[in-house]
């Protein structure tokens, strides 16, 4: 877009333009949650910056969560619509090329200070949202009929996630115990027995034999008990982890805005 055309463009927050609203059948993403390319929550959409000449929303004003690094306090940043992808089923906006760690580097938005000149300086102008793969028609505005007014109602939705934490630890410890063992073992030993055998009558005796005192030594053998110990492997213990599925109930109080319409007489009317 040429510089002179850009400078004449009217940019403003949709909520402050009394004559404009989101076209019927198209989602009003104000209040939707914003997630980064890493699927981590960044914050929520607070406002849409629209080009009233082109009848298009160019930017989202995103209020960053306090958990986002370097985003302390209520910090609003500006994000080109062309970097957004909508998830109608979950009322979420996903921003390309922005993560939980880099969200705080987005340009800060200050109400009343957003001009065509600043847009051109930061993003190069309208080309920031004009991309062929983006369906800009989903953000077309339309003028309200004369005498109409509207208010946006918001509600909180429960956002339940899961994370892994250490719930404890299993300790496997070996201890030594002593057992007294008593065992009977058979042992052999030799003993002396005496047996007398008479010789035949008249048996001859050698001439060299004399009658003298004599003795014979016979060794007697016996088995002796020898006790020893040796180390053997008895068994092994296998420790395994298994995942157990259980159900937990989470409860939370959610806020929802309701519209109440009162007539000048103070009577309450239900909104259509």
C-alpha positions as a Markdown table, in Angstrom:
| # | Residue | x | y | z |
|---|---|---|---|---|
| 1 | Unk | 0.0 | 0.0 | 0.0 |
| 2 | Unk | 1.4 | 3.4 | -0.9 |
| 3 | Unk | 2.5 | 5.7 | 1.8 |
| 4 | Unk | -0.1 | 8.4 | 1.2 |
| 5 | Unk | -2.9 | 5.7 | 1.3 |
| 6 | Unk | -1.5 | 4.3 | 4.5 |
| 7 | Unk | -1.5 | 7.7 | 6.2 |
| 8 | Unk | -5.1 | 8.2 | 5.3 |
| 9 | Unk | -6.2 | 4.8 | 6.6 |
| 10 | Unk | -8.4 | 4.9 | 9.7 |
| 11 | Unk | -7.2 | 2.5 | 12.3 |
| 12 | Unk | -9.0 | 2.1 | 15.6 |
| 13 | Unk | -10.2 | -0.4 | 18.3 |
| 14 | Unk | -13.4 | -2.1 | 17.3 |
| 15 | Unk | -14.9 | -1.6 | 20.7 |
| 16 | Unk | -14.6 | 2.2 | 20.3 |
| 17 | Unk | -16.2 | 2.3 | 16.9 |
| 18 | Unk | -19.9 | 2.7 | 17.5 |
| 19 | Unk | -20.8 | 2.2 | 13.8 |
| 20 | Unk | -19.0 | -1.2 | 13.4 |
| 21 | Unk | -19.4 | -4.7 | 14.6 |
| 22 | Unk | -18.3 | -8.2 | 13.6 |
| 23 | Unk | -20.4 | -9.4 | 10.7 |
| 24 | Unk | -23.1 | -12.0 | 11.4 |
| 25 | Unk | -21.9 | -15.6 | 11.1 |
| 26 | Unk | -18.3 | -14.7 | 11.8 |
| 27 | Unk | -16.6 | -15.3 | 15.1 |
| 28 | Unk | -15.9 | -12.4 | 17.4 |
| 29 | Unk | -12.5 | -13.5 | 18.8 |
| 30 | Unk | -12.4 | -11.0 | 21.6 |
| 31 | Unk | -12.1 | -12.9 | 24.8 |
| 32 | Unk | -10.6 | -16.0 | 23.1 |
| 33 | Unk | -7.5 | -17.6 | 24.4 |
| 34 | Unk | -4.2 | -17.1 | 22.5 |
| 35 | Unk | -1.7 | -19.9 | 22.2 |
| 36 | Unk | 1.8 | -19.8 | 20.6 |
| 37 | Unk | 3.4 | -22.1 | 18.0 |
| 38 | Unk | 4.5 | -24.4 | 20.9 |
| 39 | Unk | 0.8 | -24.8 | 22.0 |
| 40 | Unk | 1.4 | -22.9 | 25.3 |
| 41 | Unk | -1.1 | -20.3 | 26.4 |
| 42 | Unk | 0.1 | -16.7 | 25.9 |
| 43 | Unk | -3.0 | -14.8 | 27.0 |
| 44 | Unk | -6.3 | -13.7 | 25.6 |
| 45 | Unk | -7.6 | -11.4 | 22.9 |
| 46 | Unk | -8.7 | -8.0 | 24.4 |
| 47 | Unk | -9.4 | -6.0 | 21.3 |
| 48 | Unk | -9.3 | -5.9 | 17.5 |
| 49 | Unk | -7.7 | -3.0 | 15.6 |
| 50 | Unk | -9.7 | -2.5 | 12.4 |
| 51 | Unk | -9.1 | -0.6 | 9.2 |
| 52 | Unk | -12.4 | 1.1 | 8.6 |
| 53 | Unk | -11.6 | 1.9 | 4.9 |
| 54 | Unk | -10.8 | -1.7 | 4.0 |
| 55 | Unk | -13.5 | -3.1 | 6.4 |
| 56 | Unk | -11.0 | -5.5 | 7.9 |
| 57 | Unk | -9.4 | -6.3 | 11.2 |
| 58 | Unk | -5.7 | -5.9 | 10.9 |
| 59 | Unk | -4.4 | -6.6 | 14.4 |
| 60 | Unk | -5.2 | -8.3 | 17.7 |
| 61 | Unk | -4.5 | -6.7 | 21.0 |
| 62 | Unk | -3.4 | -9.6 | 23.3 |
| 63 | Unk | -3.1 | -9.3 | 27.0 |
| 64 | Unk | -0.2 | -11.5 | 28.0 |
| 65 | Unk | -0.4 | -13.9 | 31.0 |
| 66 | Unk | 1.7 | -13.0 | 34.0 |
| 67 | Unk | 3.5 | -16.4 | 33.6 |
| 68 | Unk | 4.9 | -15.3 | 30.2 |
| 69 | Unk | 8.6 | -14.5 | 30.7 |
| 70 | Unk | 9.3 | -10.8 | 31.1 |
| 71 | Unk | 5.6 | -10.0 | 30.9 |
| 72 | Unk | 5.0 | -8.7 | 34.4 |
| 73 | Unk | 1.8 | -6.8 | 35.0 |
| 74 | Unk | -1.1 | -6.2 | 32.6 |
| 75 | Unk | 0.9 | -6.0 | 29.3 |
| 76 | Unk | -0.9 | -5.7 | 26.0 |
| 77 | Unk | 0.9 | -6.5 | 22.8 |
| 78 | Unk | -0.1 | -6.2 | 19.1 |
| 79 | Unk | -0.2 | -9.2 | 16.8 |
| 80 | Unk | -1.0 | -9.0 | 13.0 |
| 81 | Unk | -4.1 | -10.9 | 12.1 |
| 82 | Unk | -2.1 | -12.6 | 9.3 |
| 83 | Unk | -0.2 | -14.6 | 11.9 |
| 84 | Unk | -3.3 | -16.0 | 13.5 |
| 85 | Unk | -5.0 | -19.3 | 13.0 |
| 86 | Unk | -8.5 | -19.8 | 14.6 |
| 87 | Unk | -9.8 | -22.9 | 16.4 |
| 88 | Unk | -13.6 | -22.4 | 16.5 |
| 89 | Unk | -14.1 | -25.6 | 18.5 |
| 90 | Unk | -12.1 | -24.5 | 21.4 |
| 91 | Unk | -12.4 | -20.7 | 21.0 |
| 92 | Unk | -8.7 | -20.4 | 20.6 |
| 93 | Unk | -6.3 | -18.3 | 18.5 |
| 94 | Unk | -2.9 | -19.8 | 17.5 |
| 95 | Unk | -0.1 | -17.4 | 16.6 |
| 96 | Unk | 2.5 | -18.5 | 14.2 |
| 97 | Unk | 6.2 | -17.9 | 14.9 |
| 98 | Unk | 5.6 | -16.9 | 18.5 |
| 99 | Unk | 6.3 | -19.1 | 21.5 |
| 100 | Unk | 5.9 | -18.8 | 25.2 |
| 101 | Unk | 9.5 | -17.7 | 25.5 |
| 102 | Unk | 9.3 | -15.0 | 22.8 |
| 103 | Unk | 5.8 | -13.6 | 23.3 |
| 104 | Unk | 7.1 | -10.7 | 25.4 |
| 105 | Unk | 9.2 | -9.4 | 22.4 |
| 106 | Unk | 6.0 | -8.5 | 20.5 |
| 107 | Unk | 5.4 | -4.7 | 20.2 |
| 108 | Unk | 3.5 | -3.3 | 23.1 |
| 109 | Unk | 0.1 | -1.7 | 22.5 |
| 110 | Unk | -0.9 | 1.5 | 24.1 |
| 111 | Unk | -4.5 | 2.7 | 23.7 |
| 112 | Unk | -4.7 | 5.8 | 21.5 |
| 113 | Unk | -1.1 | 5.6 | 20.3 |
| 114 | Unk | -1.6 | 3.2 | 17.4 |
| 115 | Unk | -1.3 | 5.1 | 14.2 |
| 116 | Unk | -0.7 | 4.2 | 10.5 |
| 117 | Unk | 2.8 | 5.7 | 10.9 |
| 118 | Unk | 3.6 | 3.3 | 13.7 |
| 119 | Unk | 2.1 | 0.4 | 11.8 |
| 120 | Unk | 4.3 | 1.1 | 8.9 |
| 121 | Unk | 7.4 | 1.4 | 11.1 |
| 122 | Unk | 6.8 | -1.9 | 12.9 |
| 123 | Unk | 5.1 | -4.1 | 10.3 |
| 124 | Unk | 5.5 | -2.4 | 7.0 |
| 125 | Unk | 1.9 | -1.5 | 6.6 |
| 126 | Unk | -1.2 | -3.5 | 5.5 |
| 127 | Unk | 0.9 | -6.3 | 4.0 |
| 128 | Unk | 1.2 | -7.7 | 7.6 |
| 129 | Unk | -2.2 | -9.2 | 7.3 |
| 130 | Unk | -2.7 | -9.5 | 3.6 |
| 131 | Unk | -1.6 | -13.1 | 2.9 |
| 132 | Unk | -3.2 | -15.5 | 0.4 |
| 133 | Unk | -3.5 | -18.4 | 2.8 |
| 134 | Unk | -5.4 | -16.2 | 5.3 |
| 135 | Unk | -9.2 | -15.9 | 5.0 |
| 136 | Unk | -9.6 | -12.2 | 5.7 |
| 137 | Unk | -13.4 | -12.4 | 5.1 |
| 138 | Unk | -13.7 | -14.0 | 8.5 |
| 139 | Unk | -12.9 | -10.6 | 10.0 |
| 140 | Unk | -15.1 | -8.3 | 7.8 |
| 141 | Unk | -16.9 | -5.7 | 9.8 |
| 142 | Unk | -20.3 | -4.4 | 9.1 |
| 143 | Unk | -22.0 | -1.2 | 10.0 |
| 144 | Unk | -24.7 | -1.3 | 12.7 |
| 145 | Unk | -28.2 | -0.2 | 11.8 |
| 146 | Unk | -29.1 | 3.3 | 13.1 |
| 147 | Unk | -30.2 | 3.2 | 16.7 |
| 148 | Unk | -28.5 | -0.1 | 17.5 |
| 149 | Unk | -26.0 | -0.7 | 20.3 |
| 150 | Unk | -24.3 | -3.9 | 21.4 |
| 151 | Unk | -22.4 | -5.2 | 24.3 |
| 152 | Unk | -20.0 | -8.2 | 24.2 |
| 153 | Unk | -20.6 | -10.9 | 26.8 |
| 154 | Unk | -17.8 | -13.0 | 28.0 |
| 155 | Unk | -17.5 | -16.2 | 30.0 |
| 156 | Unk | -14.8 | -18.2 | 31.5 |
| 157 | Unk | -14.1 | -21.8 | 30.4 |
| 158 | Unk | -12.3 | -24.4 | 32.3 |
| 159 | Unk | -8.9 | -25.1 | 30.8 |
| 160 | Unk | -7.6 | -28.4 | 32.2 |
| 161 | Unk | -4.1 | -29.6 | 31.5 |
| 162 | Unk | -1.8 | -32.2 | 32.9 |
| 163 | Unk | 1.9 | -32.1 | 33.9 |
| 164 | Unk | 4.2 | -34.7 | 35.4 |
| 165 | Unk | 5.5 | -34.3 | 38.9 |
| 166 | Unk | 7.4 | -36.6 | 41.2 |
| 167 | Unk | 4.9 | -38.3 | 43.5 |
| 168 | Unk | 7.5 | -40.2 | 45.5 |
| 169 | Unk | 10.3 | -42.8 | 45.0 |
| 170 | Unk | 10.7 | -46.5 | 45.4 |
| 171 | Unk | 13.8 | -47.6 | 47.4 |
| 172 | Unk | 15.2 | -51.1 | 47.0 |
| 173 | Unk | 17.7 | -51.9 | 49.8 |
| 174 | Unk | 19.7 | -55.0 | 50.4 |
| 175 | Unk | 20.2 | -56.1 | 54.1 |
| 176 | Unk | 22.2 | -59.0 | 55.5 |
| 177 | Unk | 20.6 | -61.5 | 57.9 |
| 178 | Unk | 22.3 | -64.4 | 59.6 |
| 179 | Unk | 20.8 | -67.9 | 59.8 |
| 180 | Unk | 22.1 | -70.6 | 62.1 |
| 181 | Unk | 22.4 | -73.9 | 60.2 |
| 182 | Unk | 22.7 | -77.3 | 61.8 |
| 183 | Unk | 23.5 | -80.3 | 59.6 |
| 184 | Unk | 24.4 | -83.9 | 60.3 |
| 185 | Unk | 27.3 | -85.3 | 58.3 |
| 186 | Unk | 28.4 | -89.0 | 58.4 |
| 187 | Unk | 32.2 | -89.4 | 59.2 |
| 188 | Unk | 34.2 | -92.7 | 58.8 |
| 189 | Unk | 37.0 | -93.8 | 61.1 |
| 190 | Unk | 39.0 | -97.1 | 61.4 |
| 191 | Unk | 39.0 | -99.2 | 64.5 |
| 192 | Unk | 41.0 | -102.2 | 65.6 |
| 193 | Unk | 39.4 | -105.7 | 65.8 |
| 194 | Unk | 41.3 | -108.7 | 67.1 |
| 195 | Unk | 40.8 | -112.1 | 65.5 |
| 196 | Unk | 42.7 | -115.2 | 66.5 |
| 197 | Unk | 43.3 | -118.0 | 64.0 |
| 198 | Unk | 44.8 | -121.3 | 65.2 |
| 199 | Unk | 47.5 | -122.9 | 63.0 |
| 200 | Unk | 47.4 | -126.5 | 61.9 |
| 201 | Unk | 49.0 | -128.9 | 64.5 |
| 202 | Unk | 52.6 | -129.7 | 63.7 |
| 203 | Unk | 53.2 | -126.7 | 61.5 |
| 204 | Unk | 56.8 | -126.1 | 60.9 |
| 205 | Unk | 58.5 | -123.0 | 62.2 |
| 206 | Unk | 61.4 | -121.4 | 60.5 |
| 207 | Unk | 64.8 | -122.0 | 62.1 |
| 208 | Unk | 65.4 | -118.2 | 62.1 |
| 209 | Unk | 62.5 | -117.5 | 64.4 |
| 210 | Unk | 63.3 | -116.7 | 68.0 |
| 211 | Unk | 61.1 | -115.9 | 70.8 |
| 212 | Unk | 61.4 | -112.2 | 71.6 |
| 213 | Unk | 59.3 | -109.2 | 72.6 |
| 214 | Unk | 57.9 | -107.6 | 69.5 |
| 215 | Unk | 55.1 | -105.1 | 68.4 |
| 216 | Unk | 53.4 | -104.1 | 65.2 |
| 217 | Unk | 52.1 | -100.5 | 64.4 |
| 218 | Unk | 49.0 | -100.3 | 62.3 |
| 219 | Unk | 47.8 | -96.8 | 61.3 |
| 220 | Unk | 44.1 | -96.2 | 62.0 |
| 221 | Unk | 42.5 | -93.6 | 59.6 |
| 222 | Unk | 39.5 | -91.4 | 60.3 |
| 223 | Unk | 37.5 | -88.7 | 58.4 |
| 224 | Unk | 37.7 | -85.3 | 59.9 |
| 225 | Unk | 34.8 | -82.7 | 59.5 |
| 226 | Unk | 35.9 | -79.6 | 57.6 |
| 227 | Unk | 33.4 | -76.7 | 57.5 |
| 228 | Unk | 33.7 | -73.8 | 54.9 |
| 229 | Unk | 31.5 | -71.2 | 53.2 |
| 230 | Unk | 31.2 | -70.1 | 49.6 |
| 231 | Unk | 29.2 | -67.4 | 48.0 |
| 232 | Unk | 26.5 | -68.4 | 45.5 |
| 233 | Unk | 23.8 | -66.4 | 43.6 |
| 234 | Unk | 20.4 | -67.3 | 45.0 |
| 235 | Unk | 17.9 | -65.2 | 43.0 |
| 236 | Unk | 17.4 | -61.8 | 41.4 |
| 237 | Unk | 14.8 | -59.1 | 42.1 |
| 238 | Unk | 13.4 | -57.2 | 39.1 |
| 239 | Unk | 11.9 | -53.7 | 39.7 |
| 240 | Unk | 9.6 | -52.4 | 37.1 |
| 241 | Unk | 7.5 | -49.2 | 36.7 |
| 242 | Unk | 3.9 | -49.5 | 35.4 |
| 243 | Unk | 1.6 | -46.6 | 34.5 |
| 244 | Unk | -1.7 | -46.7 | 36.3 |
| 245 | Unk | -4.7 | -44.7 | 35.0 |
| 246 | Unk | -6.9 | -43.1 | 37.5 |
| 247 | Unk | -9.6 | -40.4 | 37.4 |
| 248 | Unk | -9.6 | -37.2 | 39.4 |
| 249 | Unk | -12.4 | -34.6 | 39.6 |
| 250 | Unk | -11.5 | -31.0 | 39.3 |
| 251 | Unk | -13.9 | -28.2 | 40.3 |
| 252 | Unk | -13.7 | -24.5 | 39.6 |
| 253 | Unk | -16.1 | -21.6 | 39.8 |
| 254 | Unk | -16.4 | -20.0 | 36.3 |
| 255 | Unk | -17.7 | -16.5 | 35.7 |
| 256 | Unk | -20.1 | -15.6 | 32.9 |
| 257 | Unk | -21.4 | -12.2 | 31.9 |
| 258 | Unk | -25.2 | -11.8 | 31.4 |
| 259 | Unk | -27.0 | -8.9 | 29.9 |
| 260 | Unk | -29.8 | -7.2 | 31.8 |
| 261 | Unk | -31.9 | -4.6 | 30.0 |
| 262 | Unk | -34.0 | -2.1 | 31.9 |
| 263 | Unk | -36.5 | 0.3 | 30.5 |
| 264 | Unk | -36.6 | 4.0 | 31.6 |
| 265 | Unk | -39.4 | 3.0 | 34.0 |
| 266 | Unk | -36.9 | 0.6 | 35.7 |
| 267 | Unk | -38.6 | -2.6 | 34.4 |
| 268 | Unk | -36.3 | -5.4 | 33.5 |
| 269 | Unk | -36.5 | -6.9 | 30.0 |
| 270 | Unk | -34.9 | -10.1 | 28.8 |
| 271 | Unk | -32.5 | -9.6 | 25.9 |
| 272 | Unk | -33.6 | -11.1 | 22.6 |
